[in-house]
Amino acid sequence: MAQILGIYGSPRKGGNSDILLDALLASARDAGAETTVLYSRKLKIHGCLECGGCDETGTCVIRDDMDQVYEAISRASAVVLSSPVFFYGFPSELKALVDRCQALWSGRLLRKQGAARKVYDSGTGWLLAVGASRGENLFSGCELAARYFCDALDREYRGGLFYRRVEKKGAISDHPTALSEARALGGRIALELSQHLET
Ligand SMILES: Cc1cc2nc3c(=O)[nH]c(=O)nc-3n(C[C@H](O)[C@H](O)[C@H](O)COP(=O)(O)O)c2cc1C
């Protein structure tokens, strides 16, 4: 069965990005997908040491909760990150998780050269993001990070949903379209995965 991995990136339990990802995953399950979840706030993940250990092996030298993240990523057909914007980037817990995917980046470099690196064989990646302000570039940092996170994971980055002017805990629930758009995206991802399995 198609598996969707949802990675909750906020330190705030029950906050806006949690609510969005809950809606997306519930709808994906309704459409027949299997879902698994990881909460970066619950994981103890050391930052990347930039030791170069993974350059030769594609495997990180550190053993911590990142092991369960590598495992979950390897089983997922689609990965959905959900995050608030913190200083135009990801919160530190999620950033540590993303940085530790440098080992997957190294592994991909070892496996794929030249034109093969333009092909993504491991599924898709998506981003849900919320921020308090309204600036044009509000999501640029998170989106670039998500794009290259997907590259490391050998996944095609497919974009996502982005909501400005959302700050108070739970405020996303009052947004006129956000939850229905998150549910629609969950259904769409589940459908895509089921069609992919049939071909
Ligand atoms: C440490 C910190 C940094 C933040 N930085 C930004 C920012 O750079 N731009 C912005 O628009 N909102 C910023 N915010 C606001 C959050 O993105 C916003 O409140 C969001 O809705 C929180 O989502 P959550 O409930 O999923 O954590 C910041 C909030 C915190 C606590």
The ligand as an SDF file (V2000), in Angstrom:
LIG
                    3D

 31 33  0  0  0  0  0  0  0  0999 V2000
   11.1450   31.8400   16.8470 C   0  0  0  0  0  0  0  0  0  0  0  0
   10.0940   32.3090   15.8880 C   0  0  0  0  0  0  0  0  0  0  0  0
   10.4690   32.8570   14.6870 C   0  0  0  0  0  0  0  0  0  0  0  0
    9.5120   33.2580   13.7590 C   0  0  0  0  0  0  0  0  0  0  0  0
    9.9210   33.8090   12.5720 N   0  0  0  0  0  0  0  0  0  0  0  0
    8.9970   34.2230   11.6860 C   0  0  0  0  0  0  0  0  0  0  0  0
    9.4010   34.8310   10.4590 C   0  0  0  0  0  0  0  0  0  0  0  0
   10.5860   34.9710   10.1500 O   0  0  0  0  0  0  0  0  0  0  0  0
    8.4310   35.2630    9.6070 N   0  0  0  0  0  0  0  0  0  0  0  0
    7.0960   35.1260    9.9160 C   0  0  0  0  0  0  0  0  0  0  0  0
    6.2640   35.5400    9.1220 O   0  0  0  0  0  0  0  0  0  0  0  0
    6.6840   34.5150   11.0570 N   0  0  0  0  0  0  0  0  0  0  0  0
    7.6000   34.0750   11.9530 C   0  0  0  0  0  0  0  0  0  0  0  0
    7.2010   33.4690   13.1230 N   0  0  0  0  0  0  0  0  0  0  0  0
    5.7490   33.2100   13.3520 C   0  0  0  0  0  0  0  0  0  0  0  0
    5.3220   31.7820   13.0220 C   0  0  0  0  0  0  0  0  0  0  0  0
    5.7570   31.3790   11.7440 O   0  0  0  0  0  0  0  0  0  0  0  0
    3.7840   31.6640   13.0710 C   0  0  0  0  0  0  0  0  0  0  0  0
    3.3270   32.0250   14.3590 O   0  0  0  0  0  0  0  0  0  0  0  0
    3.2450   30.3110   12.6870 C   0  0  0  0  0  0  0  0  0  0  0  0
    1.8430   30.3930   12.5200 O   0  0  0  0  0  0  0  0  0  0  0  0
    3.5350   29.2580   13.7530 C   0  0  0  0  0  0  0  0  0  0  0  0
    3.1090   27.9970   13.2790 O   0  0  0  0  0  0  0  0  0  0  0  0
    2.9460   26.7490   14.2810 P   0  0  0  0  0  0  0  0  0  0  0  0
    1.7330   27.0240   15.1330 O   0  0  0  0  0  0  0  0  0  0  0  0
    2.7710   25.5750   13.3940 O   0  0  0  0  0  0  0  0  0  0  0  0
    4.2120   26.6600   15.0770 O   0  0  0  0  0  0  0  0  0  0  0  0
    8.1270   33.0800   14.0660 C   0  0  0  0  0  0  0  0  0  0  0  0
    7.7520   32.5370   15.3090 C   0  0  0  0  0  0  0  0  0  0  0  0
    8.7070   32.1530   16.2070 C   0  0  0  0  0  0  0  0  0  0  0  0
    8.2830   31.5680   17.5440 C   0  0  0  0  0  0  0  0  0  0  0  0
  1  2  1  0
  2  3  1  0
  2 30  2  0
  3  4  2  0
  4  5  1  0
  4 28  1  0
  5  6  2  0
  6  7  1  0
  6 13  1  0
  7  8  2  0
  7  9  1  0
  9 10  1  0
 10 11  2  0
 10 12  1  0
 12 13  2  0
 13 14  1  0
 14 15  1  0
 14 28  1  0
 15 16  1  0
 16 17  1  0
 16 18  1  0
 18 19  1  0
 18 20  1  0
 20 21  1  0
 20 22  1  0
 22 23  1  0
 23 24  1  0
 24 25  2  0
 24 26  1  0
 24 27  1  0
 28 29  2  0
 29 30  1  0
 30 31  1  0
M  END
$$$$
